[in-house]
Amino acid sequence: MSENKAPHVAKFVYDFTEGNKDLKDLLGGKGANLAEMTNLGLPVPPGFTITTEACKGYLENGEEPAALRDEVSAHLDALEARMGKKLGQADDPLLVSVRSGAKFSMPGMMDTVLNIGLSDKSVQGLAKQAGDERFAWDSYRRLIQMFGKTVLGVEGDLFEEALEKAKDAKKVKVDTDLEAADLKKLVTAFKKIVKKEAGRDFPQDPREQMDLAIKAVFESWNGDRAKLYRRQERIPHDLGTAVNICSMVFGNLGPDSGTGVAFTRDPASGHQGVYGDYLQNAQGEDVVAGIRNTVPLAELERIDKKSYDQLMQIMETLENHYKDLCDIEFTIERGQLWMLQTRVGKRTAGAAFRIATQLVDQGLIDETEALQRVTGAQLAQLMFPRFDEKAKVEQVGRGIAASPGAAVGKAVFDSYTAVKWSRSGEKVILVRRETNPDDLDGMIAAEGILTSRGGKTSHAAVVARGMGKTCVCGAEELEVDTKRRRMTVPGGHVVEEGDVISIDGSTGKVYLGEVPVVPSPVVEYFEGRMHPGADDADELVEAVHRMMAFADRKRRLRVRANADNAEDALRARRFGAQGIGLCRTEHMFLGERREMVEKLILADTGEEREAALTELLPLQKKDFVELFEAMDGLPVTVRLLDPPLHEFLPDITELSVRVALAESRQEPHENDLRLLQAVHRLHEQNPMLGLRGVRLGLVIPGLFAMQVRAIAEAAADRKNAKGDPRAEIMIPLVGTVQELEIVREEADRVIAEVQAATGTELKLAIGTMIELPRAALTAGQIAEAAEFFSFGTNDLTQTVWGFSRDDVEASFFTAYLEKGIFGVSPFETIDKDGVGSLVKLAAEAGRRTRPDLKLGVCGEHGGDPESVHFFHEVGLDYVSCSPFRIPVARLEAGRAATQSTGSDHR
């Protein structure tokens, strides 16, 4: 599945007969796939595509490329000749749609206008040609509504309110019950809205309509909702969108016409069958907007068996051709089936794993390609908890299970409130009649989405699945009143804004109050409490099990855990860890032991310091004995003490107050005063860049020697007990090789003493963390004294950027993300250009000095999917991450080893 990237673009417009599915960069996903379906001989309405290069030229220069208008005119002439009619002609008009289509699917985020070419004159011709006056005026009012909102920037609610008034006047509930005379009046009302709000008349020239619509689609690439969606989905901002000009076919010509969306498999579960929605006497936007409730696609067999059978055959053709789940838009015009779009469909996490294994079993793809069909982010979603089926619940509704998960939160009825409450730390459920692209902010902020209208192909469902967000759609029995900020449930109970509700995206059930959750079956599988089996949950576990096995066979990177105690180590081992890449010994000194470390730091004499170290040694040794036992046979990298000093000292403010109160009361306070003087002496303005890591070990004699002795004695005990300890000692925060050489000399002496005392040969590798820019830049020198490097990318990110993580994430990171300075936080995904360049440089320099140098990473980037791919590319040996991220890292390591440029299932 490779993509042909045209090195030189000689033209800006391609007919549907000219392209193919591999030209997504140039023609966008929609245009490339329309061309592919045309090549396959499927019934696609004729049309042409304006390339992404034209869009980029327009956005860069503020005007269309000079050659574009002439090329569009030439292709429009050819289309008119083929169709035997002119765009917008009075007696028998050609009408076209103008639709966006970027390389990656961005459902509802950019603009579309249907029925271009209708005017006060041509609407009469369309009525005569179709023999249906109502249809013609319905199409005209749709054009004015879409054009007014999309092209002229008129508030969409104004048109909706006028439509509601027309239905109220007629005493009907759905727009299909409006007659031609009603729709004529509505057209007049819509034109008045345009005149008032846009300051101009609705354009009657069909070419002006088309040209303005093309520009509007170009500009929608940089619309707020499109930019937000790209940031959310990590889609590059410089791709631009193509524009597809397609001759119109009409689903609103009566009961023998309609429009629908179909999936070759269920996008929620992955199961094979007939999935999708159909709406009689409607245009395509009616289905995805969710404003009218659809019927299941299976109903089409009863309504129009000929079209149904043809659609089933086309769906099979497309799935076998694309070798994947396909998402299809179609229209039936008076019994004639037309294909309007196909794409590789968005799917839930569970569906992704099931479909990948199904396609392997069907022989359509191999294991390597299957790994590209799933992601670590999807696996992480499957590890989220689910609702407890045994809990007492109050179910108040049920809709369509559109995107799985268990979501609990306070009901909110608009996006602004969802964002505002979420930023205040509240968990919210966004409740709407139906969502539209303007709701994207609120959908991102919410734990889940609940709508009373729409189906599996509505905007809410498609976008939620793409984001991995829990969603229940089409819960018809729930009466949502967004103006009064309330929802009425069967029985008359009213859910006010702020009331807690729970939604289950796997069953479609809606509950009052908070429903307790239980572990995911996938987590139970990794914990060893569930095994692949026959029922639905086990089927998912079986798919995950197989994909993990594929990944483990393919990957080169080993995956270790960040773990500080035996309990975490054992859990990590169950999750597939191949050792411990980071044991943070400072975590062993919290609680009761904190006072011992405080004594050590504040010791005035050698005797006091020696006493503190003697007290700590057996406790440290016990910790390591337990850890080596839990990880027997696997490497355990122990980082020597690396706390910012203030973490082990009394709070200076509290201590000052205590001393002041004691002095005012004339109470004894000599010890507190002595302690306060010592804390003042050691106080640091920026502890993260102060006396910590190797500096602490060099300033406090005997500290690192005590830790090395504890490690060595624990390893000797374990070895004498017939175990296989594989301890590695890591020196933190080294900035120069001289620091490492001094500590290493002391460590080698202590290890030799333990070997002599126990009669046990010990092989303890000694290495360092690379977490300072200077260490990365002098890695060739440092490798002379280190047997391994472990990149501490958390601190390296802080020191490269000059960020204090605890401060900046709460202060200005949100603004940086919104302004596009960051696509994602550099603490979440590694900054390849800055931090990544230092990692690559240090890895190469270190191995030039010591070819067998072992390289790993132990920051939380080790469990981030995108970062794992980077670490694979630069040649690290392993990544280390928290226990629950180990399966994600294993899967992504396998994907990295089998990455192919053509597979991108965004």
C-alpha positions, 0 to 999 in steps of 0.5 A, a space after each residue: 500500500 504505497 502512495 505515489 507522491 508526484 514530484 512535480 505538479 503540472 496541473 491543478 485539476 484532475 478528472 475522476 477518470 485520471 487519478 487513483 487511490 495512491 494519490 491522496 497527497 495530491 487529490 486528498 482521500 475523497 478525490 483519490 478514492 472517487 477516482 479509484 471507484 471510477 477505475 473499478 467501474 463502480 457507479 460514480 457521478 462524473 466530476 473532477 478534483 482540484 488538488 491540494 497544491 491549489 489549496 496551498 497556493 491559495 492559502 500562501 498567497 491569498 489568491 488562487 493560482 493563476 492557472 486554476 480558473 482556466 483549468 476549472 473552466 476546461 473541466 467544467 466544459 467537459 463535464 457539461 458536454 458529458 452530462 448534456 446540460 449546462 451548470 445552472 441553465 434555466 430549463 434543465 440545469 446541471 447541479 454540482 456539489 463542492 466538497 472538501 477532501 483532505 489526505 486524512 479523514 476529518 469528518 465534518 471539520 471542513 466545508 461542503 455545499 450541495 446543489 450549486 447551480 440553483 437560482 430563482 430561474 433554474 429552480 423552475 427548470 429543475 422542477 419541470 425536469 424532475 416532475 416534482 416541484 417540492 423536490 426542486 424548492 427543497 433543494 434550493 432552500 438547502 443550497 441557500 442554507 448551506 451556502 449562507 452558513 458555509 460561504 457567507 458566514 451567516 449564523 446557522 441557527 437563523 436558518 434552523 429557526 426559520 425552518 422550525 417556524 415553517 414546520 410549526 406553522 404547518 403543524 408538522 414535525 419533520 421537514 419532509 412534511 412541508 409542501 412546495 408552497 411552504 418551501 417557496 416561502 422558506 426560500 424567501 425567508 432564507 434569502 432575507 436572512 442572507 441579505 440582512 446578515 451577509 449584506 448582499 443578495 444570494 448570488 444568482 450566477 451559478 459560476 459565482 456560486 461555484 467559485 465562492 464555494 471553492 474558496 470557502 472550502 480552501 479557507 475552511 482548512 484553517 478554520 478553528 474547528 479544523 485546526 483543533 481537530 488536526 491538533 487532536 489527531 496529530 495531522 500535519 497543518 501543511 497538507 491543505 485540502 483538495 476540492 471535489 466538484 461532483 455532478 449532483 444526484 438526488 436522494 430527495 426525489 421521493 420514496 424511491 430515492 434516499 441516501 445512506 452510509 454503510 460499513 463493510 463491518 461494524 465499526 464499533 465491534 468489528 463483526 461482519 454483517 450489514 451495518 449502516 444507516 439509510 434515510 428515504 427522501 433525503 440528501 447526504 447531509 441529513 444522515 451525518 447531521 443526525 437531524 432525522 433518525 435513520 433506519 438500519 441499512 438492513 431495511 433497504 432490502 425491504 425498501 429497494 431490494 435491487 439497490 440493496 443487492 447491488 450495494 452489498 456486491 459493491 461493498 464486498 468488492 471494495 473491502 476486498 480491493 482495499 483489504 480493510 473496513 470501508 466506510 461508504 456514502 451512497 445515494 439512490 436516485 429513483 432506483 439508481 444507486 450512486 457511490 459518492 465516497 469510500 474510505 478506510 473507515 474509522 473504528 473503535 479500538 476493539 474493532 481495530 484488533 478484531 478486524 486486523 486478526 480477521 483479515 489475517 485469517 481471511 488471507 487478505 493481509 499478513 501479520 506485518 500489515 496487521 500490526 499497522 492496523 492497530 495502535 498503542 493508543 487503541 490498546 490503551 483504550 481497551 485497558 480502561 475500566 468498564 461498568 460493573 454489571 453487578 452494580 445496582 443501577 437506574 437505567 433511564 434510556 438506551 441509544 445506539 452504542 456508537 463508541 465504547 467505554 464507560 463514561 461518568 460525569 456531570 451533564 452539560 448541554 453546550 460545548 462552552 460549559 463542557 470546556 469551562 467545567 473540564 478546565 476546573 477539574 470536573 468530569 462532564 458528559 456532553 448532552 446534545 440533540 445532535 452534535 455538529 462540527 462546532 461542538 468539537 471543543 466540548 467533545 474533546 473536553 467531555 468524558 463522553 457524548 450522549 445525543 438523542 438523535 442520529 445513528 452510528 454514522 452521525 457526526 457525534 458517532 464518527 468523531 467520537 470513534 476517531 477520538 476514542 471517546 465514549 459515545 451513545 447516539 440516538 437515545 430517542 426516549 430522552 428529551 433534550 432541551 438545550 435552551 433550558 439546560 435539562 433532559 427529561 427521561 422516561 417517567 418524567 424525571 428531569 436531569 438538570 445541568 450538573 446532575 451526574 449521569 453514566 453512559 455505556 458506549 458498548 451497550 448504548 445504555 444511559 444511567 442516572 448517577 455514578 455507576 461503579 467500574 471494574 477492570 477491563 478484560 484486557 487488563 485481566 488478560 495481561 494480569 493472567 486472570 483471563 484467557 482467550 475464550 469463546 464469548 464476546 469479551 474473550 473474543 477481544 482478548 483473543 484478538 489482543 493476545 494474537 496481536 501482542 504475539 505478532 508484535 513480540 515476534 517482530 520487535 527489536 526493542 526490549 521493554 522494561 519497567 519503571 518499578 521501585 518495589 517487588 509488587 510493581 516488579 511482579 505486576 510489570 513482569 506479568 505485563 511482559 516486562 523484560 526487566 527493570 529499566 529504572 528503580 528510583 531508590 529515593 522512593 524507598 526513603 519516603 514515609 518512616 525512613 525520611 527522618 533517617 535521610 534527614 539525619 544523614 543530610 543534616 549530620 554535622 560530624 562523621 560519626 553522625 553521618 556514619 550512624 545514619 548510613 549504618 541504620 539505612 544499609 539493612 533496610 536498603 539491602 532488604 529492598 533489593 533482595 525482594 526486587 531481585 527475587 521478583 525479577 530473577 533472571 532479568 536485568 534490574 537497573 538501580 538508580 542511586 539516590 536522586 531527589 531534589 534536596 528539599 524533598 527530604 528536608 522540613 518545610 522551611 516555612 513551617 519550621 520558621 513558624 515553629 521556632 518563632 512560636 517557641 521563642 515567643 512562648 519562651 519554650 525550649 527550641 534548640 533542636 528546631 533552631 539548629 535544624 532551621 539554621 541547617 535548612 537555611 544553609 541548604 535552601 535552594 532557589 531551584 532544587 531541580 537544578 541543585 544539590 541532587 543526583 551525583 552531586 549529592 553522592 559526592 558531597 555526602 561521603 559514604 551515601 553512594 557507597 552504602 547504596 552500592 554495598 546494599 545492592 552488591 550484598 543483596 545480589 550475593 545473597 540472591 546468587 548464593 540462594 541459587 537465584 540469578 540476579 542481574 543488577 545494574 548500577 546507574 549514576 544520575 545527573 552526570 554532567 562530566 566524565 570526572 564525576 562518573 569516574 570518582 563514583 565508579 572508583 568508589 563503587 568498584 572498591 565496595 563491590 570488590 569488598 563484598 565479593 571478598 566477604 561473601 566469596 561470590 563473584 558479582 558482575 554489576 554493570 555500572 552506567 549513567 543517566 544522560 539527562 543533561 545537555 552537557 552529558 549528551 554533548 560529551 557522551 563520547 567521553 562519558 562512555 569511557 567510564 560507563 557500560 550503559 546509558 539510560 536517557 532520562 528524557 523527563 529531565 533532559 526535556 526540562 533542561 533542553 527547553 528550560 522548563 520546570 515541568 511542575 510550573 509550565 504545564 499549569 501556566 502556559 502549555 495550554 496557550 502554546 497548544 492552542 496557538 500551535 507552538 506545540 502539536 503535543 506537550 514535549 513531556 508527552 511525546 519526545 521533541 525529536 528536533 531538540 531533545 531527540 537530536 541530543 539523544 541521537 547524538 549521544 547514542 552515536 558518540 557513546 557507541 563510537 567510544 564503546 561499541 557494546 554500549 547498552 542504550 535505553 530510555 527510562 523517562 515516561 516517553 518510553 511508553 509513548 507510542 510515537 516516541 517508541 518509534 523514534 527510539 527504535 529508529 535511533 538504535 536504542 536497545 530498550 525502553 522502560 516505562 510504568 507497568 501499565 504502559 508496558 503492553 503499549 510499548 511492546 505493541 508499538 515496538 513491534 509496529 516500529 520494526 514493521 513500519 511501512 510508509 503506506 499504512 496510515 489508519 488515522 
